[in-house]
Amino acid sequence: MQNQQEWNAIVPFDVMTDTAAVQQYLTSYWGSYAFNVLQKNGTIPGGRFICNGAKTGTNCAAGTGVVGTPTFTLTYPNVLTASGSPTLYNNSNGLLSPGGEWHVSKPISAFQDQLTFNKALEGGHNISLGIYFANYSQQNNWYFTDILTDVQDNPHFVDLTVNSATVIFRDTTAAGAKDSTTFTLPASFAATKNGFRRFTSNYVNGTGQTTVFSAVLGGSFKLSEKVRADLGVRYENDDYVQTSQTTTTTPVNGDTLNSLTLFDQDIWGQNASYRHFSRSIGDWAASIGLNYALTDQTSVYALGSRAYKMPALDEFLNASAQQQVNLLGSRRNWTGEIGVKHASRNFGVTLDGFYTILKDIVSQGLVLDPITGQSIWIIQANPSVSSYGLELEGSGHLPNSGFGAVTNWTFLRAVYASCPTGANAQQCPTGADVGTILSGVPPIVGNLAVTYGARSGASFDADFHFVDRRCTSAIGCDNKLPTYTYLNLGAQYVIPSNGITIRADLLNAYQSIGLEEGNPRLSLVGGFTSALFLARPILPRALMVSMGYKF
């Protein structure tokens, strides 16, 4: 199997007023870079450390600010006047969004084979044995840029020119004494070029492979006329090998290394310098389920399982040290469930309660450093989480009418199960503790679908979805993504004489504005500082028409 995976995306990191965006650029995004540049050229004496308060132990007030009020000009580099000059920024909401433009190419090739044996035994028992082998090879090439856009339905790139500004760097000397340095930027300082804050802020070039072996043994056993047991066990071993090119800062467009201009200081691959990592991970999963028939139509059941999820090959791509590689293991999940089922000629219903705990969670991704404002890739252990609740599923139809309905609802509470400590651990958010509600998880999710099928070959369906509010605060629900609903409508006609099916679907029929996600790039403590909040809306109303032919 070969699959050429490649995609592009424009990703907003934050949203703020134009004045706040310029302030953030001068004191954080450019300011953190300029402090090191000014140290290297002697403007700031060597051996000093920028003040960031208690965050870095420097014990002095957070340290980069501006003197007076900076003046600046914003223009649209891709929206030109009749004379060919960039037009002035004129967005009525006055907002800007620092973000990124990403290009990712990750072709994958794989060989996989599976052998399964099934055997039916006397007494209504069945057993099966499976063996699986696979080898995956994957190339990764990532090119991330930092950009600046306005905020509207069809955003535009924005160029920032700092007409005048003086920045103050508060620092400590090598002896620990508090000090500061002021620096006045050159007049009409170009902070961006064609909307790019940095042409390449993250570069990845790597290749690797994974060899997978697993074996599965399971069976279904009829213990009595009323009791049936289902058992299964699986073992898996994955061998990972990953090679990634190390990166360095490389100036482009004729600029010099460590100049005051940041946008053309590319992060790029270092010649003949690579990181090599390997890791072997083994784990097992098992499950047991018992079903007891109360009557011919009603039964109760219970099940328990231990499951795992192996890391993907490219999760090793950005590791810079063996300690980070050692963090990457299989996630483990323990689940218990008990329920009752009833099925009759015209309807069926299932009600169950569940408890699950997810452990050994290691996450990684690109976030914004709350101190420097630069995009960074992090790999960290996370708190274990648990959830418990109820699930309700039902289906039925009206005899001789063509009407049917299916519904399912989940009521749950997700909380922190542990709050780890340590340098490589992502601790519970400030103010949170074991038992604190996990942010971003809705307490109620459900849907109801109603269908009608006519003897003529026409059918109609309506599918209603409900998603409850999701808290975005770590210790409360002051900030939340609101509850939303949406409705999909569909119609289909089958022409039996020639096997043609014609279908039309109206998705999100009443144009619901449901919000998902949030500010994923501002997840570190201190990262979210604005009263403005980013969220991704669900897809708008859409009409889809299709035709199929059955041979």
Phi and psi in degrees as a GROMACS rama.xvg file:
@    title "Ramachandran Plot"
@    xaxis  label "Phi"
@    yaxis  label "Psi"
@TYPE xy
-131.274  137.072  GLN-2
-141.573  118.935  ASN-3
-91.1862  98.687  GLN-4
-95.4829  127.899  GLN-5
-155.779  135.217  GLU-6
-153.479  159.652  TRP-7
-125.296  149.642  ASN-8
-154.444  143.375  ALA-9
-103.285  120.626  ILE-10
-118.363  112.611  VAL-11
-73.0979  134.203  PRO-12
-92.7331  -38.262  PHE-13
-157.188  170.389  ASP-14
-140.768  135.522  VAL-15
-159.101  167.76  MET-16
-67.2052  160.889  THR-17
-62.5067  -38.0986  ASP-18
-64.8447  -43.1097  THR-19
-65.926  -35.7201  ALA-20
-65.1165  -40.2602  ALA-21
-67.1437  -41.8613  VAL-22
-60.5092  -44.8295  GLN-23
-64.7385  -37.8148  GLN-24
-62.8482  -47.6173  TYR-25
-69.8148  -39.4549  LEU-26
-92.9744  -18.4018  THR-27
-125.672  -68.5655  SER-28
-61.3271  -55.6632  TYR-29
-83.08  -35.9165  TRP-30
-60.4229  -41.5463  GLY-31
-66.4692  -36.0591  SER-32
-70.0995  -44.1649  TYR-33
-65.8388  -32.4903  ALA-34
-57.5302  -44.8315  PHE-35
-68.2952  -38.4507  ASN-36
-63.4717  -44.9459  VAL-37
-68.2062  -27.7413  LEU-38
-68.5846  -41.0258  GLN-39
-70.0782  -29.9572  LYS-40
-94.5169  4.33732  ASN-41
90.0998  -2.81939  GLY-42
-64.8676  -40.661  THR-43
-107.479  127.809  ILE-44
-58.2439  147.221  PRO-45
-66.9901  161.286  GLY-46
81.6453  5.74594  GLY-47
-97.031  157.762  ARG-48
-127.536  132.215  PHE-49
-65.2338  139.808  ILE-50
-77.7451  128.729  CYS-51
-134.301  30.5113  ASN-52
63.3261  -150.938  GLY-53
-70.0141  -11.6801  ALA-54
-61.3763  -32.0002  LYS-55
-119.269  7.12753  THR-56
76.7163  10.5839  GLY-57
-77.0145  -15.0062  THR-58
58.8724  37.4825  ASN-59
-141.946  157.993  CYS-60
-57.0234  142.357  ALA-61
-50.6447  135.333  ALA-62
-109.446  -5.32513  GLY-63
-109.584  127.816  THR-64
-142.947  -174.893  GLY-65
-119.491  149.38  VAL-66
-101.361  121.774  VAL-67
76.044  -157.756  GLY-68
-114.561  115.882  THR-69
-64.241  148.739  PRO-70
-111.888  145.95  THR-71
-153.135  163.821  PHE-72
-129.79  133.867  THR-73
-114.531  134.012  LEU-74
-136.453  162.378  THR-75
-101.14  105.482  TYR-76
-67.7751  -21.5603  PRO-77
-105.252  3.23058  ASN-78
-118.34  107.698  VAL-79
-106.872  153.165  LEU-80
-78.1614  177.454  THR-81
-61.6108  -27.4448  ALA-82
-88.8434  0.0940568  SER-83
91.8846  9.37052  GLY-84
-92.5001  150.918  SER-85
-61.7676  138.853  PRO-86
-79.677  155.147  THR-87
-73.3826  146.744  LEU-88
-59.1137  128.494  TYR-89
-141.166  27.5687  ASN-90
-68.8581  126.831  ASN-91
-65.4748  -27.8075  SER-92
-82.5943  -9.47706  ASN-93
67.5674  21.4214  GLY-94
-104.268  150.092  LEU-95
-128.732  154.271  LEU-96
-130.571  104.263  SER-97
-66.8514  131.513  PRO-98
-154.405  -161.878  GLY-99
-138.035  152.47  GLY-100
-118.112  119.052  GLU-101
-116.295  138.937  TRP-102
-124.972  125.467  HIS-103
-127.605  128.938  VAL-104
-124.916  123.669  SER-105
-145.174  72.4632  LYS-106
-64.719  142.05  PRO-107
-132.07  141.955  ILE-108
-129.292  146.857  SER-109
-150.78  147.482  ALA-110
-120.857  132.799  PHE-111
-147.149  145.835  GLN-112
-148.229  142.296  ASP-113
-137.625  136.108  GLN-114
-123.105  127.208  LEU-115
-127.44  135.305  THR-116
-116.356  130.618  PHE-117
-122.782  141.002  ASN-118
-142.766  126.68  LYS-119
-95.2629  130.208  ALA-120
-108.723  160.761  LEU-121
-64.0051  147.937  GLU-122
91.8961  6.91378  GLY-123
85.8548  18.6831  GLY-124
-96.6276  152.878  HIS-125
-139.988  139.821  ASN-126
-131.931  155.67  ILE-127
-145.561  148.925  SER-128
-132.457  132.101  LEU-129
-131.706  142.326  GLY-130
-127.297  134.168  ILE-131
-131.321  137.374  TYR-132
-137.704  139.709  PHE-133
-152.973  153.54  ALA-134
-136.465  124.307  ASN-135
-115.127  137.893  TYR-136
-125.34  136.502  SER-137
-143.016  136.147  GLN-138
-104.685  140.594  GLN-139
-128.308  127.06  ASN-140
-132.777  114.697  ASN-141
-119.031  138.379  TRP-142
-132.381  106.071  TYR-143
-107.67  132.334  PHE-144
-118.966  157.235  THR-145
-104.954  130.825  ASP-146
-129.369  171.196  ILE-147
-133.71  125.596  LEU-148
-131.997  165.058  THR-149
-84.2756  -178.121  ASP-150
-121.524  105.667  VAL-151
-162.76  179.474  GLN-152
-57.9059  -43.6264  ASP-153
-120.242  88.9865  ASN-154
-68.9835  156.335  PRO-155
-118.384  150.849  HIS-156
-64.7055  146.95  PHE-157
-127.717  135.366  VAL-158
-101.042  138.201  ASP-159
-112.923  123.967  LEU-160
-116.304  120.853  THR-161
-87.2034  107.519  VAL-162
-68.2438  -45.0277  ASN-163
-155.967  137.912  SER-164
-166.371  143.902  ALA-165
-122.006  126.083  THR-166
-108.115  138.376  VAL-167
-110.881  126.071  ILE-168
-103.377  108.391  PHE-169
-87.5411  127.046  ARG-170
-143.642  -179.044  ASP-171
-124.113  145.965  THR-172
-75.4129  173.001  THR-173
-59.7414  -27.9653  ALA-174
-84.3164  -4.98939  ALA-175
97.5658  1.2856  GLY-176
-76.0375  141.602  ALA-177
-76.6423  140.034  LYS-178
-153.455  -179.192  ASP-179
-158.317  158.849  SER-180
-136.035  133.127  THR-181
-103.448  146.054  THR-182
-141.981  128.574  PHE-183
-98.0675  124.245  THR-184
-67.757  151.393  LEU-185
-57.7665  148.307  PRO-186
-60.7773  142.354  ALA-187
53.3426  50.9304  SER-188
-73.6242  124.317  PHE-189
-80.4795  108.067  ALA-190
-84.1659  -25.6861  ALA-191
-136.009  167.496  THR-192
-139.161  118.17  LYS-193
55.6466  33.4021  ASN-194
86.8493  0.931527  GLY-195
-97.7177  123.536  PHE-196
-78.2865  -29.9032  ARG-197
-155.768  126.816  ARG-198
-61.3447  -43.1306  PHE-199
-139.894  111.946  THR-200
-102.479  -17.3776  SER-201
-149.332  127.254  ASN-202
-129.234  132.49  TYR-203
-132.341  129.913  VAL-204
-139.29  110.078  ASN-205
-152.85  161.248  GLY-206
-143.968  148.58  THR-207
-164.263  176.414  GLY-208
-148.812  154.808  GLN-209
-129.897  132.215  THR-210
-111.015  125.377  THR-211
-118.778  131.876  VAL-212
-131.425  134.813  PHE-213
-148.169  155.67  SER-214
-135.477  140.566  ALA-215
-129.513  134.828  VAL-216
-132.533  127.691  LEU-217
-152.499  169.345  GLY-218
-169.139  160.683  GLY-219
-120.841  128.51  SER-220
-128.271  128.241  PHE-221
-89.7463  100.929  LYS-222
-78.9611  -30.0428  LEU-223
-160.439  -176.251  SER-224
-65.1034  -22.1942  GLU-225
-110.615  -15.463  LYS-226
-118.248  130.841  VAL-227
-130.634  140.342  ARG-228
-121.248  140.704  ALA-229
-122.118  125.455  ASP-230
-126.412  148.306  LEU-231
-158.813  147.56  GLY-232
-143.652  145.666  VAL-233
-141.035  139.818  ARG-234
-124.175  140.761  TYR-235
-139.87  141.215  GLU-236
-130.588  127.356  ASN-237
-118.985  130.829  ASP-238
-109.401  121.336  ASP-239
-109.658  137.806  TYR-240
-133.304  124.812  VAL-241
-136.044  133.674  GLN-242
-123.669  128.428  THR-243
-133.919  140.552  SER-244
-76.541  135.023  GLN-245
-74.3952  158.539  THR-246
-118.486  160.002  THR-247
-149.734  164.735  THR-248
-83.0629  126.454  THR-249
-128.768  114.828  THR-250
-72.3538  147.158  PRO-251
-129.364  177.311  VAL-252
58.5792  31.1799  ASN-253
78.2396  5.6553  GLY-254
-78.4213  167.892  ASP-255
-107.47  156.902  THR-256
-63.5205  138.223  LEU-257
63.9464  34.9237  ASN-258
-81.262  169.598  SER-259
-71.033  -20.2365  LEU-260
-79.2609  121.793  THR-261
-92.5968  -30.9243  LEU-262
-64.2765  -23.2028  PHE-263
-107.424  20.6898  ASP-264
-96.7942  87.3102  GLN-265
-76.7209  143.818  ASP-266
-88.7464  117.482  ILE-267
-141.077  168.469  TRP-268
-68.621  140.305  GLY-269
-90.0095  130.913  GLN-270
-58.5055  131.551  ASN-271
54.9029  34.4842  ALA-272
-131.889  117.296  SER-273
-136.727  153.986  TYR-274
-104.588  136.322  ARG-275
-122.826  126.204  HIS-276
-134.002  150.306  PHE-277
-142.198  151.644  SER-278
-156.82  137.389  ARG-279
-116.108  128.541  SER-280
-129.301  128.841  ILE-281
-122.346  145.023  GLY-282
-158.81  168.527  ASP-283
-135.506  157.956  TRP-284
-135.163  150.926  ALA-285
-151.971  152.476  ALA-286
-148.539  151.194  SER-287
-141.521  134.637  ILE-288
-134.651  139.614  GLY-289
-123.15  135.006  LEU-290
-126.8  125.034  ASN-291
-119.174  121.563  TYR-292
-85.0036  114.171  ALA-293
-75.9847  -43.7914  LEU-294
-140.306  -176.119  THR-295
-65.2418  -20.4485  ASP-296
-112.419  -13.3523  GLN-297
-128.562  137.315  THR-298
-146.367  158.33  SER-299
-116.163  153.713  VAL-300
-146.4  159.265  TYR-301
-144.653  144.418  ALA-302
-147.622  153.142  LEU-303
-141.582  147.525  GLY-304
-151.545  151.961  SER-305
-119.796  122.357  ARG-306
-126.403  168.219  ALA-307
-146.348  162.316  TYR-308
-136.942  120.232  LYS-309
-75.1261  149.561  MET-310
-67.9754  149.815  PRO-311
-74.0952  155.535  ALA-312
-56.8459  -44.066  LEU-313
-75.4671  -0.637735  ASP-314
-69.2857  -18.4685  GLU-315
-88.3975  -3.1143  PHE-316
-65.5463  -39.6781  LEU-317
-100.954  5.94489  ASN-318
-65.1933  133.236  ALA-319
-109.261  -6.10176  SER-320
-149.954  156.195  ALA-321
-61.6575  -30.024  GLN-322
-62.2616  -36.8951  GLN-323
-70.2645  -37.9045  GLN-324
-61.7348  -40.6985  VAL-325
-65.4139  -24.8552  ASN-326
-66.5575  -29.7573  LEU-327
-80.7774  106.238  LEU-328
-136.409  -167.006  GLY-329
-81.8392  137.299  SER-330
-76.8865  142.932  ARG-331
-119.841  139.416  ARG-332
-131.559  128.797  ASN-333
-112.963  130.639  TRP-334
-135.775  138.525  THR-335
-128.761  141.919  GLY-336
-148.148  142.099  GLU-337
-140.611  138.229  ILE-338
-161.176  178.853  GLY-339
-132.766  141.795  VAL-340
-125.685  142.704  LYS-341
-137.374  133.449  HIS-342
-138.161  128.576  ALA-343
-126.061  -172.342  SER-344
-63.179  -35.7772  ARG-345
-111.339  -11.6595  ASN-346
-156.469  160.763  PHE-347
-143.774  151.104  GLY-348
-148.195  144.406  VAL-349
-133.284  132.646  THR-350
-129.014  127.799  LEU-351
-143.821  156.249  ASP-352
-114.679  147.111  GLY-353
-140.638  156.809  PHE-354
-141.664  133.243  TYR-355
-142.322  147.836  THR-356
-133.528  132.661  ILE-357
-111.791  122.982  LEU-358
-123.652  169.366  LYS-359
56.9337  48.2157  ASP-360
-89.1432  118.67  ILE-361
-118.28  121.15  VAL-362
-113.238  158.697  SER-363
-153.243  158.184  GLN-364
164.497  175.933  GLY-365
-89.9078  124.68  LEU-366
-132.651  171.805  VAL-367
-95.3188  129.864  LEU-368
-67.2134  120.13  ASP-369
-66.1186  -14.9781  PRO-370
-93.2707  -50.8754  ILE-371
-89.6591  -20.5694  THR-372
76.3874  -2.1868  GLY-373
-82.2014  150.476  GLN-374
-76.7928  131.816  SER-375
-133.287  154.543  ILE-376
-102.614  126.432  TRP-377
-119.085  148.337  ILE-378
-128.648  121.393  ILE-379
-151.174  149.832  GLN-380
-78.1589  146.872  ALA-381
-122.381  160.751  ASN-382
-61.0533  145.525  PRO-383
-68.2036  148.624  SER-384
-127.856  151.775  VAL-385
-134.819  157.693  SER-386
-146.433  150.306  SER-387
-148.172  154.742  TYR-388
169.763  -161.075  GLY-389
-125.948  148.261  LEU-390
-126.557  137.02  GLU-391
-127.733  126.169  LEU-392
-129.161  139.728  GLU-393
-150.433  152.058  GLY-394
-151.691  151.753  SER-395
-171.641  171.093  GLY-396
-149.65  152.308  HIS-397
-88.2029  123.4  LEU-398
-58.5573  138.201  PRO-399
58.8632  24.9628  ASN-400
-120.442  -24.0019  SER-401
86.9238  -6.1449  GLY-402
-89.9467  138.696  PHE-403
-145.278  163.477  GLY-404
-149.658  146.937  ALA-405
-135.976  136.079  VAL-406
-142.827  149.585  THR-407
-149.824  139.958  ASN-408
-138.975  141.466  TRP-409
-125.02  129.155  THR-410
-118.048  117.562  PHE-411
-144.569  162.817  LEU-412
-132.3  121.387  ARG-413
-111.153  130.759  ALA-414
-138.852  164.786  VAL-415
-71.4803  131.083  TYR-416
-97.0188  -18.516  ALA-417
-154.809  158.371  SER-418
-129.486  90.9034  CYS-419
-72.9264  164.127  PRO-420
-127.448  168.05  THR-421
123.292  161.912  GLY-422
-64.6442  -35.545  ALA-423
-97.1121  10.3378  ASN-424
-104.908  139.567  ALA-425
-88.1098  105.625  GLN-426
-72.2225  164.774  GLN-427
-59.1971  145.918  CYS-428
-57.3213  155.224  PRO-429
-54.0644  128.329  THR-430
90.9484  -10.9673  GLY-431
-93.3819  156.665  ALA-432
-149.376  176.05  ASP-433
-56.1132  129.976  VAL-434
96.3345  -9.62514  GLY-435
-70.1964  137.657  THR-436
-59.4515  135.228  ILE-437
-76.5247  127.714  LEU-438
-70.2476  147.463  SER-439
89.0626  -2.25185  GLY-440
-105.797  121.759  VAL-441
-74.7249  138.436  PRO-442
-74.5193  -20.3875  PRO-443
-137.202  129.936  ILE-444
-136.608  134.892  VAL-445
-163.795  168.408  GLY-446
-152.553  156.224  ASN-447
-134.655  123.917  LEU-448
-118.636  130.432  ALA-449
-118.217  133.835  VAL-450
-127.401  153.641  THR-451
-140.181  127.742  TYR-452
-122.687  124.309  GLY-453
-96.0525  155.953  ALA-454
-65.9576  -20.0486  ARG-455
-72.5956  -10.8687  SER-456
105.979  -5.36412  GLY-457
-89.8876  145.898  ALA-458
-144.433  153.518  SER-459
-136.266  148.71  PHE-460
-147.945  150.069  ASP-461
-134.213  130.869  ALA-462
-127.015  111.2  ASP-463
-102.721  132.541  PHE-464
-121.142  143.289  HIS-465
-130.646  128.565  PHE-466
-128.763  119.383  VAL-467
-74.0433  170.723  ASP-468
-59.2262  152.198  ARG-469
-126.946  119.531  ARG-470
-68.8545  142.564  CYS-471
-113.679  -4.94228  THR-472
-90.6907  145.862  SER-473
-72.4133  -24.5636  ALA-474
-125.543  13.8505  ILE-475
-177.622  -167.835  GLY-476
-126.423  34.2856  CYS-477
-63.9704  -42.9718  ASP-478
-103.605  128.039  ASN-479
-150.904  151.453  LYS-480
-83.5424  126.375  LEU-481
-72.4358  161.19  PRO-482
-60.8962  142.574  THR-483
-144.676  158.563  TYR-484
-133.217  159.943  THR-485
-153.938  159.566  TYR-486
-131.215  129.812  LEU-487
-109.209  135.056  ASN-488
-119.417  143.48  LEU-489
-144.577  153.907  GLY-490
-143.507  144.664  ALA-491
-144.539  144.84  GLN-492
-134.678  128.659  TYR-493
-108.414  125.625  VAL-494
-96.7477  97.5646  ILE-495
-65.5285  -25.7594  PRO-496
-69.7739  -26.2258  SER-497
-129.225  7.81685  ASN-498
73.61  18.8281  GLY-499
-94.5489  134.749  ILE-500
-119.339  128.062  THR-501
-115.122  129.659  ILE-502
-136.929  143.935  ARG-503
-132.189  136.254  ALA-504
-129.231  130.919  ASP-505
-105.577  106.633  LEU-506
-92.1755  141.651  LEU-507
50.2964  61.9484  ASN-508
-59.0822  -39.6059  ALA-509
-103.418  26.5244  TYR-510
53.3968  52.9507  GLN-511
-67.0174  142.01  SER-512
-107.204  83.3768  ILE-513
-93.9918  139.365  GLY-514
-109.09  138.385  LEU-515
-127.138  167.717  GLU-516
60.6542  -121.559  GLU-517
150.242  -139.523  GLY-518
-102.461  75.4313  ASN-519
-66.9474  -22.0665  PRO-520
-83.6449  -5.80684  ARG-521
-113.196  36.318  LEU-522
-78.8186  -20.0025  SER-523
-72.8597  153.366  LEU-524
-58.9187  128.279  VAL-525
88.0808  -1.29217  GLY-526
-76.0039  -34.0067  GLY-527
-96.1106  108.211  PHE-528
-120.387  -6.58455  THR-529
-100.71  153.208  SER-530
-78.5448  -8.63477  ALA-531
-89.493  149.031  LEU-532
-134.664  133.591  PHE-533
-91.6314  137.643  LEU-534
-150.662  151.93  ALA-535
-98.5241  122.875  ARG-536
-75.9681  153.01  PRO-537
-68.6383  166.568  ILE-538
-64.8454  143.667  LEU-539
-75.4361  179.5  PRO-540
-55.4196  136.89  ARG-541
-149.028  144.198  ALA-542
-109.926  124.168  LEU-543
-119.905  129.479  MET-544
-122.949  132.805  VAL-545
-138.975  159.281  SER-546
-137.439  135.598  MET-547
-129.536  156.011  GLY-548
-131.547  127.956  TYR-549
-101.987  117.991  LYS-550
